C-alpha cells in the first residue's frame, strides 16, 4: 500500500477485523488456517485505549478471517503524529514480537511511548507467506487521561469480595480450578500491606476473548515463584450468578471504579501503591516474569525497549 495515508478507512477495517478476532477467539484453539498461501495476513490492534506515556500494543493477525499463530512472525511498527505540522515524519519505530504461548491465538506485542495526546498513526509492516511484506496504516487516538488507571497513578483502593465474605469460591470466581490465595485480600488491604501486588480483572468462565482462563494459568504459575514477595488478587468481572450477570452485562462495581470497559486487565502495583505496568488482554509467562522480577525487587517496571 502506497501513496497518501488513508488512516480512517483502515481504522474502520481494523475495527471490523477486531470483532472477527474476538469471535474466533471464543471456544477451542483455532485450527491451522487452510487458506491459500496467497491470502493476505492482516494485523488487528487488540487494545481499547492508548494514552500518553509508555504503552503496550497487542496485535492479532488474521488470514482469511482466521487468527494466525506463528511464533516466527513479527510486525514492524512506525509511528507518526498526525496532528503535528509534519504528519509523515516518523516519530518512533519498534517491533511487535510473538507472545502467544498458551493463548488460543497468536499475540504480537510492541511497546512505544507517546509523548503527547492526539491523533497518531501506525504503519504496520506484515510479512506475508510469499516472503514479501504488506503495509497497513491505522489511526490511533492517544488520550491525555485514559479511562483505566495509567502507569504512574495510584491504585484504586477497591473493597472487592474476598473468601472471608464468600467462603465458597465457586460463588466468587468463574475459574473452575480457583487458587484460594487470589481471594484473600481486597485491593485496599493490599495497598495497606506495604508489599507489591498484582491485580487482575477477568472472567475465566465467560471471557469474550478466550484469554482469561489462560491468563489465570500464567498468574498461578507466577504466584508459585513470587508468592513470598508479591501478593496476587483476582477480581471476577461478573457478580454471582455469573451466567445471569453475563447475559445481562452486569458487572462488579470494581470495574467502574477502575474505569474498565473491556476484560481482562492486569495491573502491577508497587509497595507504595503506584501502578508500574498495565496489560490489556492476553498475557504470557515470558512477558510478565521479567516485569515481576523488577516489581519484587522494588525497581521501576520497564517495558521492553523502553528502558
Secondary structure, 3 states (H helix, E strand, C coil): CCCCCCHHHHHHHHHHHHHHHHHHHCCCCCCCCCCCCCCCEEEEECCCCEECEEEEEEEEEEECCEECCCCCCCEEEEEEECCCCCCCCEEEEEEEEECCCCCCCCCEEEEEEECCCEEEEEEEEEECCCCCEEEEEEEEEEECCCCCCCCCCECCCCCCCCCCCCCCHHHCCCCCCCCHHHHCCCHHHHHHCCCCEEEEEECCCCCCCCCHHHHHHHHHHHHHHHCCCCEEEEEECECCCHHHHHHHCCECHHHHHCCCCCCCEEEEECCCCEEEEEEECCCCHHHHHHHHHHHHCCCCCCCCCCC
